[in-house]
Amino acid sequence: MATTTTNATSATTTASRSLAQLGLGETSGLIKQDVLDKLKAADEYMQLTPFENRLARNTEKQSGLTSLITYVSAFKANVVALNDQTIYSTKGTQENGSKSVTITSMDSSAKLQNMAFHVNNLATQDSYQSKGFDSDGELVYADLADGEVFEFDLKIGISSFKLSVDNTTTLKDLSKQIDAMTNGMVNSKILDVGGNENPFRLFIQSENTGKDNEISFSAANIADDGSATPNLEKLLSNLGFSLDRDQNTGDLITNPDGSVRIGASDPNNANAGSRIQEAQDARFTYNGISITRSSNEVNDLIEGVTFQLNKVDEDNDWSSITIVNDTNDISSIMSTFVSSYNSLVSALDTLTYFDTTTGETGPLMGVNEVKTMVSQMKKVLTGLDDNNKSLLDFGLSFTEEGYLSLNNASLQMALSSDFDSVKNFFSSITEYNNASVSSSRGVNSGMIAGDIQINNVKVSISTKANATAEENAKAIVKAINDADIENIKASYKVTNEAGIMNYHLVIESSNGTSINMTGDDFDTQTMLEQLGFTNATNNKIEVNGSSSVTDGFFDRLNSVLNSYIGTNGVLFDYGDNLEKEASHLKTQQEKIQSTLDKKYDLMQVQFAKYEAIMNNLNSQFNAMKNIFDALLNANKK
């Protein structure tokens, strides 16, 4: 019995790992481990395979959806670009002729137009060079007594700068002083121009061009005959310059402010100082109108355009400039738009295909979200606007397979012949109702002092006591415009009432901006009344502006695409649902697997016990059989 118990325990231990075979005597082997394994595999196949198939399909859908969103995003990027009003306001130029005038910058406010220019002369700086010196350390006024200082003024335009020299001032010192004291309005430098004798020269030049930047000098002790010592003429003479004198009388020529200019150099003295270039304004004609400017860069002739005067024209030369719409970006993006749409269509064909012969389908076949998106896209792409225009009117067409085709020549024809129609169809149109207010009477003359507020921006106004109404109007307009109030511009208009000129202020807005204007309150006249706004109510004026938007083709198409791949887009929601479905399937799969594992672990334990019992019975059977065999053998003897 002890042996039997030991065998049973051993059999149970073995069965906990795997089953041997069950049975009695020679008939044992009814149950084996591989039988249980096959039973378990069959259960797993029946119960888990459907989940595996659904998970595989879910993975295909997620991969297909990611691919689709990528194609839709690329397509949408081109749709957004073609809806951007900026590309429809970009201007270009066509320049012909002498090209004495060119456009250096231009913004969207520039109007389409033809222009003709003839440059008579360019704006120049005032510039001088002194006589030659042996070194930059030579003294410029050695004749001054020790401790004596000579002061003089260097003037440029309306600005005056105090300079001084003594008997220790060198050429280099004077140059540095000019640079330091003139606030950058006059540039001074010493150059070694080469040569065997006196190679160092002092150069003086106005920073800016134009007649108003002419350099002149003044001092309290100028003498016509040069007898006063020290004097300005002596200093300039030491530098190799002579003052500008009347050729007939020899008298000094003075400016209205009393200053004098450096005159022409002595043609018989090669080492004399000279005026290299005389400050002058640019003079040119624009479409036959004579124009004068102080600079060769002109940015106030045409709104939104900056011109550069490059050279003086010969008598019969002209520069011709035409401002045109720049359509290069539109054509380029349109080509990319067509390509990205066709790529999207090709991707949709692959993702939603159905093979009627084999029954095979694409991962997104039958997905309602995809079908709805395609339907809405086609509705916009094939639709008509309020003017019964469609893509077909602008060089685009659909092939039998549903792809887009672009006839670039037809598009260019539409852009060149009726650009506004293309712009109005493709892009959203913003229409502004701009606010405007005019003063009910002319601006006061005399002193006007006080503050006004326009759209919460303070504008301080202060004019002279003897100012005319016109001067006041100009000063007020300048003050308002200098305040740089967003979308607000001031001007004035002139009316003639019974022979009296009146200057009415005009305040205008842009981009649909409203105008809210208030002014200081005075006992007699309010600030707004002094400016002519007697139509103000309680010293306040309010005029409302507004804007309205008409959606263009690409804005409508972008709205459809945005509803699918924008924030909270339908396709992203569908993707979230796929992820949730996959998570749920995995959870269910794991639960079933766990149940099967527990079931077959229990069966294995149970069959192990049965095996131990059968082994025990086999042992007893064999023992009894041995006894019977022994008895039978004994009887035979």
Helices and strands as residue ranges (DSSP letters): H 2-15, G 25-27, H 33-83, H 86-89, E 91-97, E 101-106, E 113-121, E 127-129, E 150-156, E 159-165, H 171-181, E 186-192, E 200-206, G 211-213, E 215-218, H 232-238, E 274-277, E 282-286, E 289-293, E 297-298, E 305-309, E 319-325, H 328-351, H 368-381, G 391-394, E 396-398, E 404-406, H 408-417, H 419-426, E 429-433, E 436-438, E 449-454, E 457-462, H 469-482, E 488-497, E 500-509, E 515-519, H 527-530, E 540-543, E 546-550, H 553-565, H 570-636
